Amino acid sequence: MVAEDASKTGTQVERASERELILRRNFRARPITVFDAMTKPELLRRWWAPRSLGVVLIDVEADVRVGGHYRYAFGRPGEPPMAFSGIYQEVVRGARLVYTQIFEPMREAGVGLITATFEEHDGGTRLIQRELYPSKEVLDGAIASGMERGMRETLEQLEALLPELEPRA
């Protein structure tokens, strides 16, 4: 299902099963820096929503601890916001993050499970994110919505931000 050449974006997206999507991306930053950028609200605001679609992160809450809640509200100015939310199941700062995910406008679709690992690789970080969807139909719908394009773009925006966050040698 890799729709774009990974050499262009650096992001590989693979459908591993009827319900699972695996995303892989290497970043030129330490695992702790990538982890923090993906969990701290003040940093998420700087990269999380795909700018080319006119989408912005309107509000973000993240209580990054086991049992803590997160919520990302996003949308286009003047339109009702949409949100993802869930509960952190496992938190190992700089190494591993496991959390549930609900797309609030479609709560009836069920709860997904995201497992992200941050591994040291070639002086940077290899992010591997496994997304387990509640059903084949929910994953099919997510793919049909264009979410892959948005994920690729937001990870490019994250890559552009990371040099600002790394300590200078």
Helices and strands as residue ranges (DSSP letters): H 6-9, E 11-15, E 20-27, H 31-37, H 41-44, G 51-53, E 56-62, E 69-75, E 82-92, E 96-103, G 104-109, E 112-121, E 124-132, H 136-144, H 147-165
